[in-house]
Amino acid sequence: MGFTPIGSTIDDKMNQDHALKNQIDATAVIEFAQKVFEEQFGKNDAACVKPLFLKNRTLTVTCSSSAVAQEIRLNQAEIVEKMNKVMDGDHVDRIRYLL
């Protein structure tokens, strides 16, 4: 009796269940977004930004600083490009921020 490697089982499940794959991709975008914000703004200012969720390729973040929110607005294209490059795909089209 042969065993199937767990990695193969997970890959098979993700290929069959697109909703699961989308959730995992969205979670990865949130994780990478925080790293990109730290790279873009530094750790102190990035602490003011918290990625919340990804829906319809729009990343929603909450911002506790209006200055950082303004920087996100001004640099949105660059930030989106960095996120997509890090993720190796087109997962994010825009950033929506809440103050």
PAVEXLO-101861 format. One record per residue: x, y, z of N, C-alpha, C in turn; residue in one letter; residue number from 1; chain. Coordinates in pm, 1 decimal, m for minus. Example, Ala and Ser with C-alpha at 12.3 -4.5 7.8 and 13.67 -1.06 7.14 Angstrom:
# residues 2
PT     n_xx     n_yy     n_zz    ca_xx    ca_yy    ca_zz     c_xx     c_yy     c_zz code pos unit
PT   1319.0   m569.0    780.0   1230.0   m450.0    780.0   1320.0   m330.0    780.0    A   1    A
PT   1285.0   m225.0    708.0   1367.0   m106.0    714.0   1290.0      3.0    787.0    S   2    A
END
This chain:
# residues 99
PT     n_xx     n_yy     n_zz    ca_xx    ca_yy    ca_zz     c_xx     c_yy     c_zz code pos unit
PT     84.8   m117.8      0.0      0.0      0.0      0.0     89.9    124.8      0.0    M   1    A
PT     71.1    212.9    m97.4    153.6    332.9   m107.3     85.5    451.7    m41.6    G   2    A
PT    166.2    540.7      4.5    116.0    662.4     67.0    130.1    778.7    m30.0    F   3    A
PT     33.2    867.5    m25.6     37.9    988.9   m107.0     95.4   1100.2    m21.4    T   4    A
PT    196.8   1170.3    m71.4    251.8   1281.0      5.9    144.3   1386.1     34.9    P   5    A
PT    148.1   1442.3    154.6     45.4   1538.8    195.2     44.1   1661.5    104.3    I   6    A
PT    161.4   1701.0     54.4    167.4   1814.7    m36.9     85.5   1789.9   m163.1    G   7    A
PT     92.5   1668.8   m215.3     14.2   1633.1   m334.3   m134.2   1633.8   m304.4    S   8    A
PT   m170.4   1585.5   m186.7   m311.0   1583.5   m146.5   m365.5   1725.8   m135.2    T   9    A
PT   m288.3   1815.4    m75.6   m330.8   1955.4    m60.1   m342.5   2021.9   m196.7    I  10    A
PT   m243.4   1999.4   m283.8   m249.5   2056.4   m418.8   m372.3   2007.8   m494.0    D  11    A
PT   m401.4   1878.9   m484.0   m519.6   1823.6   m550.9   m647.7   1888.1   m498.4    D  12    A
PT   m656.7   1904.0   m367.4   m775.5   1963.7   m305.7   m791.5   2108.8   m351.1    K  13    A
PT   m680.4   2183.1   m354.6   m687.8   2323.9   m396.1   m727.4   2336.5   m543.4    M  14    A
PT   m680.8   2244.8   m627.2   m717.7   2248.4   m768.6   m865.2   2216.9   m788.8    N  15    A
PT   m924.1   2139.7   m699.2  m1065.3   2104.4   m708.7  m1154.7   2209.8   m645.1    Q  16    A
PT  m1105.9   2277.3   m544.0  m1187.2   2371.8   m467.1  m1131.8   2513.1   m486.3    D  17    A
PT  m1186.0   2583.6   m586.2  m1135.5   2717.8   m618.7  m1161.2   2818.0   m506.5    H  18    A
PT  m1268.3   2801.5   m431.7  m1296.2   2893.0   m320.3  m1186.6   2881.4   m214.4    A  19    A
PT  m1143.1   2760.0   m187.1  m1035.0   2738.7    m90.7   m906.6   2802.8   m140.6    L  20    A
PT   m875.1   2784.1   m267.7   m754.3   2844.2   m325.4   m762.5   2996.4   m317.6    K  21    A
PT   m878.3   3054.1   m346.0   m894.5   3199.5   m338.3   m873.7   3250.5   m196.1    N  22    A
PT   m923.5   3176.6    m97.4   m904.7   3216.0     42.7   m757.9   3211.0     81.4    Q  23    A
PT   m689.6   3108.1     38.4   m547.8   3095.3     69.9   m468.7   3205.9      0.7    I  24    A
PT   m501.8   3235.3   m124.9   m435.4   3345.3   m196.6   m460.3   3478.6   m126.9    D  25    A
PT   m583.3   3503.0    m83.4   m617.3   3628.4    m15.5   m540.0   3641.4    115.5    A  26    A
PT   m526.6   3531.7    187.6   m450.2   3533.8    312.3   m303.4   3564.5    284.8    T  27    A
PT   m250.1   3508.1    179.3   m110.4   3535.2    142.9    m92.7   3681.7    103.5    A  28    A
PT   m190.0   3739.2     32.7   m182.4   3880.5     m6.1   m176.7   3967.8    118.5    V  29    A
PT   m259.3   3937.5    218.0   m261.3   4014.2    342.7   m123.3   4008.4    409.0    I  30    A
PT    m66.8   3890.1    414.0     64.1   3871.1    476.9    172.4   3948.5    401.4    E  31    A
PT    174.4   3937.0    270.1    274.9   4006.5    190.5    252.2   4157.4    190.0    F  32    A
PT    127.9   4200.1    198.6     97.3   4343.5    199.8    164.1   4410.2    319.1    A  33    A
PT    159.0   4346.5    434.2    221.0   4404.6    552.8    370.7   4422.8    531.2    Q  34    A
PT    434.8   4325.7    467.7    578.1   4335.6    439.4    606.9   4449.1    341.2    K  35    A
PT    522.0   4463.1    240.3    541.0   4569.9    141.5    522.4   4706.4    206.8    V  36    A
PT    422.0   4719.4    295.6    402.2   4846.4    365.8    523.3   4880.5    452.6    F  37    A
PT    580.5   4780.7    519.2    700.3   4804.2    600.5    816.5   4849.5    513.5    E  38    A
PT    829.1   4787.6    398.2    934.9   4824.7    304.8    912.6   4966.8    250.4    E  39    A
PT    788.8   5000.2    222.5    755.3   5129.7    162.9    765.3   5244.4    264.9    Q  40    A
PT    715.4   5221.4    386.6    702.2   5329.3    484.8    792.9   5317.2    606.2    F  41    A
PT    859.8   5204.8    623.6    936.3   5181.1    745.0    846.9   5120.2    851.6    G  42    A
PT    906.3   5057.1    950.0    828.5   4984.2   1051.8    735.5   5074.5   1132.1    K  43    A
PT    780.9   5194.5   1167.8    697.8   5282.4   1250.9    570.1   5324.4   1179.8    N  44    A
PT    582.0   5375.3   1056.2    463.0   5418.4    983.0    378.7   5299.4    938.3    D  45    A
PT    443.9   5188.7    904.8    369.5   5069.8    862.3    283.6   5015.6    976.1    A  46    A
PT    322.2   5044.8   1099.4    241.7   5001.0   1213.9    105.1   5069.4   1215.1    A  47    A
PT     92.2   5180.2   1143.4    m35.3   5252.9   1133.1   m129.3   5189.4   1031.1    C  48    A
PT    m78.0   5096.0    951.0   m156.5   5034.0    844.0   m179.3   4887.6    877.0    V  49    A
PT   m305.0   4844.5    866.7   m336.2   4703.7    890.9   m419.5   4651.0    774.5    K  50    A
PT   m362.0   4561.3    693.9   m440.3   4499.7    586.8   m553.7   4416.5    647.0    P  51    A
PT   m675.5   4436.6    597.1   m791.4   4366.8    652.2   m834.5   4248.0    567.6    L  52    A
PT   m863.4   4274.0    438.5   m910.1   4165.8    352.2   m892.7   4203.0    205.7    F  53    A
PT   m901.0   4102.0    121.5   m894.4   4118.1    m22.5  m1026.0   4069.7    m80.9    L  54    A
PT  m1090.5   4155.4   m159.0  m1215.2   4118.1   m223.8  m1218.4   4182.8   m361.0    K  55    A
PT  m1245.9   4101.2   m462.0  m1250.2   4149.5   m600.2  m1123.2   4224.9   m637.8    N  56    A
PT  m1011.7   4172.0   m594.1   m877.9   4227.2   m623.6   m855.2   4365.9   m564.9    R  57    A
PT   m938.4   4403.7   m468.4   m920.9   4528.8   m395.2   m877.7   4494.5   m253.5    T  58    A
PT   m761.1   4544.7   m215.0   m709.7   4523.4    m80.2   m762.5   4635.3      8.2    L  59    A
PT   m834.2   4599.2    112.7   m884.9   4697.3    207.4   m794.3   4698.5    329.3    T  60    A
PT   m751.7   4819.1    366.6   m665.1   4836.0    483.2   m726.9   4940.7    574.7    V  61    A
PT   m693.3   4932.6    700.9   m731.2   5036.7    794.5   m604.8   5116.5    826.1    T  62    A
PT   m624.4   5244.7    843.4   m511.4   5335.2    862.2   m540.5   5423.4    982.9    C  63    A
PT   m449.8   5425.0   1079.7   m470.8   5508.9   1197.9   m403.4   5645.0   1183.8    S  64    A
PT   m341.8   5668.7   1069.0   m274.7   5795.8   1043.8   m320.6   5850.9    909.1    S  65    A
PT   m374.7   5971.8    910.3   m418.4   6031.6    784.3   m299.4   6060.4    692.8    S  66    A
PT   m182.4   6087.7    750.5    m62.6   6112.1    669.7    m22.1   5985.3    593.6    A  67    A
PT    m28.6   5871.2    659.8      6.0   5744.7    595.0   m100.7   5710.0    491.0    V  68    A
PT   m226.8   5735.4    522.2   m334.4   5712.3    424.7   m309.6   5795.1    298.8    A  69    A
PT   m267.6   5917.9    316.6   m236.5   6005.2    203.0   m119.3   5947.9    122.5    Q  70    A
PT    m18.9   5896.0    190.3     95.5   5835.3    121.7     52.5   5711.4     42.9    E  71    A
PT    m40.1   5633.8     99.8    m91.7   5516.9     28.2   m162.4   5563.3    m98.7    I  72    A
PT   m244.5   5667.0    m85.4   m318.3   5718.4   m200.8   m222.0   5766.6   m309.1    R  73    A
PT   m119.7   5840.5   m269.7    m25.1   5896.0   m366.2     63.1   5789.6   m431.6    L  74    A
PT     90.9   5682.6   m358.8    182.6   5578.5   m407.6    112.1   5446.3   m437.9    N  75    A
PT    m20.3   5450.9   m454.8    m98.4   5328.9   m471.1    m47.5   5241.5   m586.3    Q  76    A
PT    m22.6   5299.4   m702.4     21.0   5219.9   m817.9    152.0   5147.2   m787.8    A  77    A
PT    245.3   5216.1   m726.1    374.8   5156.3   m692.2    357.8   5044.9   m589.0    E  78    A
PT    274.9   5067.1   m488.4    252.0   4967.3   m383.9    186.1   4843.1   m443.1    I  79    A
PT     83.6   4863.5   m526.7     13.6   4751.4   m591.4    111.3   4672.1   m677.8    V  80    A
PT    194.9   4743.0   m751.6    293.1   4676.0   m837.3    389.2   4591.6   m754.4    E  81    A
PT    435.6   4645.9   m641.5    526.0   4570.8   m553.7    457.8   4446.1   m498.7    K  82    A
PT    331.8   4460.9   m455.3    259.9   4345.8   m399.7    245.2   4235.7   m504.4    M  83    A
PT    206.1   4274.1   m624.4    187.1   4175.2   m729.9    319.6   4109.8   m768.9    N  84    A
PT    427.2   4186.1   m764.9    558.7   4130.2   m796.7    599.7   4029.1   m690.2    K  85    A
PT    580.0   4064.1   m563.9    614.5   3973.9   m454.0    530.0   3846.1   m462.1    V  86    A
PT    401.8   3862.5   m499.8    310.5   3748.0   m507.0    321.9   3672.3   m639.3    M  87    A
PT    398.9   3727.5   m735.5    417.0   3664.6   m866.1    283.1   3642.5   m936.9    D  88    A
PT    204.5   3750.1   m946.2     75.7   3743.8  m1014.8      2.7   3875.2  m1001.4    G  89    A
PT   m115.8   3880.8  m1057.9   m199.0   4001.4  m1049.7   m313.3   3977.2   m951.3    D  90    A
PT   m281.5   3986.4   m824.4   m381.0   3960.3   m721.3   m451.2   4087.3   m674.0    H  91    A
PT   m383.3   4201.3   m684.9   m436.4   4328.1   m632.7   m441.4   4429.8   m745.6    V  92    A
PT   m555.5   4498.0   m759.5   m570.7   4605.5   m857.8   m566.5   4743.7   m792.0    D  93    A
PT   m617.3   4748.8   m669.4   m624.3   4878.8   m601.0   m625.9   4858.8   m451.0    R  94    A
PT   m604.3   4968.8   m379.7   m606.2   4966.0   m234.1   m715.7   5060.6   m187.2    I  95    A
PT   m797.2   5012.1   m100.3   m902.8   5092.6    m36.8   m863.3   5107.3    108.6    R  96    A
PT   m863.0   5228.7    157.5   m821.4   5247.8    295.9   m933.1   5311.5    377.4    Y  97    A
PT   m940.2   5270.4    500.3  m1038.9   5321.9    596.1   m962.9   5393.6    705.7    L  98    A
PT  m1012.3   5510.2    743.8   m949.0   5585.3    852.6  m1024.6   5564.5    981.5    L  99    A
END
